[in-house]
Amino acid sequence: FQRNDRVRTGTTQYWKNQIGTYEMDATLADIYLVSRWNREIILGRPYIYLAVDALTGIIAGIYIGFECNNESVLKCLANAAMDKVDYCHQLGIEIKEEDWPSKGLPSAMVLDNGSEFISAEMEGICKKYGIDMEILPPFRPDQKPLVEKKFDIIQNRYKKLLRSKGVIEANAQERLSIDYRKQAVLDIEDFTKIIIKIVIYLNNYKASSFVPNKEMIKTDIKLTASGIWKWFQERNSGVISIEAEDIYKLSLKKKRAKLDLGGIKHLGVYYKSKEQNRLYQSIKKKKNITIAYDPDLIEKIYLVFNGEYIPFYLPIEMREYKNLNETEYQDLRSFIVEKRKKL
């Protein structure tokens, strides 16, 4: 009844009076992606994570990856906290600060009851930074309508642009329908860039339904999500300033490993550090150490030692593949092994 039949009054605009309450959710993208090193290998469908401000409707954070877990949620939160100019620059997209002005942790989050959203790591972050968590009951997407609508808009927009490039059409379940996996041509970096450009468009060029007050009208406010965000940011902000790297490190997976004179072995290769000889002398009596790693990027791992995250990097001969994720790299290793067997 509450979802389908209750009387609906008011709008989300009057639910909050300051920026900094993020609705967060994830959806499975309607597209198949390929590997970056071999485009004949289909990796599958990625998940899109969004953090949307409940007052302005700005998309404050995104994450796109192949896993649906608590690490993915934390990466989306880390993206929301970071400077978007730097983030886009890393992907070869140049923007100005006003194109994507949101930066920092929210003071409150609206989440569904999924296990990835209410993990121990998420609860720890909320306690540390004083973030309020509102956990919604099952089957109530109507209580986070902004993020749900953003998914619809994003999916519809890229599906029109990428038709016949791995996009899943409405007839996918019908008999004799096309196998859309065979049409896949984009990798996850290509797709991420497209989603970023859609986000920038939605934040800056799509008119908002927000009704401005008299003070806003006097300042000649731009009635877009970014324009409204900037106005509230200068007057009434509930955003918490923080180094995004701190949240990113919490999102890393951890496992036990060994450090020897060759470095730390991970994914079948030895990761190196200029400090590894000194570190080896300090901890050589320990049988195992803890490392933290990002499955989305094999370029480096971290030795977790005395509360510090000390980076170890791929050896020089492997640097050509530094931007691959673990799935792509494992496929590459299997390919090389098969090639050697045929010699």
N, C-alpha and C positions, 0 to 999 in steps of 0.2 A: 504494500500500500504506500509506504513512504517513498518508494522509488517511482512507482507508476501512476498512482491515483491521487496523491495529496495535492492540495491547492498550492500553486506556485506563486509566490509574491516576492517583490523586490528583485534585485540583481546582485551579482557578485561584487559590483563596484562598491557597495556600502558594507561589505562584510569586514573589510579592513580599512584603516585610515592611514596606513603607512606601508611602504614597500618592505619586503623581507620575509614574506610568508610564501614558501614555494610548494606547489603541488608537484609531486614526482611520480612518474610511472614509466613503464616500458611496453613496447609492442614489437612484434616480429615483422620485419619489413617484407613487403611483397615483391621481393627481387632476389635472384640468385647471383652470387658473386664468385669470381674465380681467383686463383692464386696469383700473386704478383710475379713469381719467378717462372711459372708455366701456366699460361692462360687456358690450357686444355684441361686443367684440374679444377673441378667445381668444388668450392669449399662449403657452399650452402647459403642459407638466408641469415642475415645479421639481425641483431636486436637494436632498436633505437631507444635510448633513454633520454628523457627530457626533464628539466626542472623549470617550471613556469611560475612567474610571480603572480599571486592571486589578485593583486590590486591593479597592476598595469597590463598584465597579459604578456609581458616580455618573456621571451625564452632565455632564461638566465644561464642554463647549462645544458650541454648535450654529451652523449657518449654513444659510440657505435662500435659494437663488437659481436663476436660469435657466441659469447657465454652469457647466461642469464643467472647471475649470482650476486652475492653481497659485494664482491670486489667491483663489479660493474656499476653498482649503485654508488659506491664511494668514488669511482672515477668520474661519474656524472657530477657529483657534488664537488670534486676537486676542480672540474672544469668550470663550474659555476663560480668558484672562488677565485679563479685565475684571471689575469689580464688578457682580454680577448684579442688585443692587437698582437701580443706575443704568440698566442695560440695559433691565430690565423697565419702569421708570418712563418711559423714552423711548417705549414702546409703549402706555402707559396702563394697565399692570398693576402693582399695588402688592404687593410682597412684603417679607418680613423677611429679614435676612441668613441666618438658620438655614434658611430655605426652599430656598436655593440657595447654600451656603457656599463652593463651590469658586472659587478666584481665583488666578491666576498661571500661569506656564509650567511644563510638566512637566520632570522631569529626564531622562526617556526617552520615546520614542515607538515604537509598533509600527505599521508602515505596509505596505501592499501595494506591488507593483512598478509601480503606475501612474505615468505621467510627471508628473502633477500633484502627486504626493506626494514625488517625489525631484528637485524642481526646484533650480536654482542658488540661488534665494532661500531655500528651505527649508534647504539645506545651509549657507548663510551664517548663518542664525539659529542653527542647531545649533552651529556653530563658535563663534559670538559668545558664546552663553550656556552652553556646555558641555553640550548636550543629546545624549544617545546616541540614535542611530537604528537600529532593527532592521527591515531590509527583508525581507519575507517572500517566499518563492518563489511563482511563479504557481500559481493554482488551489488555494490553501491557506487558505480562509476559516476553517478549524477552528483556526488559530493565533491568531486574534483573535475568539474566540467571543462575548465580552461585547458588543462593538459590533454584531456581526451579529444577536444576539438582540434588542438594543434596537431595531434597525430593524424586526424582525418585530413586536414588541410595539406600537411606535408606529404602524406602518402598519395593523395590525389594529384598533387603538383608534379612530383617526380615520375609518377606512372605515365602521365601524359608526355613528358619529355623523353622517357627512356623506353617507350614501347618497342618491342622486338629486340630488346637488349637484356633479356633475362627477367623482365617484369612479368608477374603472374596476373593474368587477366581473370575476369569473372567466370569464365567457362572452364577453369582449370580442372574441376572435378567431373566434367562431362565426358562421356564416352567418345573416344577418337579425338580428344582435344590435343593441342600441341604440347610437347614436352618442353616447358619453358627453360629447363636447365640447359638444354642444348643451345639456347640463344644467349646465354650469359657471356658478357664480354668485359664487364667492369670489375675491378678489384676493390678492396675495402677502402683504400686511400682515395680512389676515384669517387666512390659513393659518398664518403665523408665530406669531400670538397663540395659535392652537389648539395648535400644537406645543409652545410654551412651557408652556402649562398642563398638557399631558400630561407633559412633562419634570418639572415641579414635582411632579406626582402620583407619578411613578415614583421620584423621588428621596426623597420624604417619606412616602408613604403605602403603598407596596408593600413588603411584608415581604421582607427579604433572606435568602438562604440561607446567609449568612456565619455560621460557628460562633464565638460569642464565647469568649474565653479567661476565665480566672478573674478577672483584673483588670478586664476589661470588665463582667462580671456584678456586681462590687462597686460599680461606678459607676452602675449602673442605666441602662446604655446603651440608646438607642432603636435597635432592629435594623432600620433603614432605611439606604439608601445615604448619606443626609445625616448621620444619626446616627453611623454608623461613620466617615465622613470626619472629622467634628468631633473624634472621639476620637483618631484617628491624627494629625490636624493639631496637636493640643496636645502630642503626644509624639514623633512620628517622621515628619516631613514631608520629601518630596523635591520640593516645589513651589518654583519660583523666582519671587520677587516682581519685578514689572516693570510699567511703564506700558503698558497695552494699546494706547495711541495709537501707540507706536513700532512695534508689529507691524502695526497697521492701515495705517500709512503705507507700509510695505513691500508691502502687498497691492494698492496702487493701481497702475493701469495708467499708463504714461508715453508721451508722444509729443512731437514738436517742434511749436512754435506760434510766434506773433509777439505781441509786446507793443507797442501803440501808444497814442496819447493817449486812444483810446476804451476801452482795456482789452485783455483777451485774448479773441479770438474762438474759441468752442468750441460745437459743436452749432448753429451758425448764429446765435448771439447773443454779445454782448460781456459778459463777466464783469468785475465792477468791484471795486476795492479803494480804501480811503482812502489807501493808500500808492502808488497806481499812478503818480502824477506823479513822485514821488521815484525810484521804481524805473525808470521810463522814462528819466530822466536818467542813471541809473547804467549801464544796459545797452542804450541806444538804438543803440550802434554794432554790437551783435550782430544778425545777421540773424534768428537763431532762438533760442528759449529752450526749456527743458524744462518741461512741465506734468505734474502727476499728477492723476488723476481716478478716481472711483468710478462704474462703470457702473450701480450699484444706486441711486445718489442724485445727481441733477443739481444739487442746491442749491449746491454749491461745488466749485471746483477749486483746485489748489495750484500756485503758481509755485515751482519748485525752483531756489533761487539760493544759492550759497555754502553748501550743506549744509542750508539752512533750507527749510521748507515754508510758504510765505506764502499765506494763503487769499484767493481771489477769489470773489465771490458773484454769483448771478443778479441781473440788473437788477430794480428795484422792480416794473416792470410784469409781470414773469414770476414773482414770488414765489408766486402762487397755485398754481403747478405744481411747487414746489420739492421735494415728496416723491416725484415720479415717478422711475422709472428711465429709462435711455436708450431702451429699446424702446418704452415707453409714450409718451415725449416725441416720438420720431420718428413714431409713429402720429398723435399730435396735430398735429404740423407738417404731415403729409400731408393730414390732414382740413381744416386751415385753408387750405392751398393750393388744394384742390379747391373749397372754398366760395368763394374769391376768384375762381376761374376762371368760376364760374357767374354772377357779377354782370354 
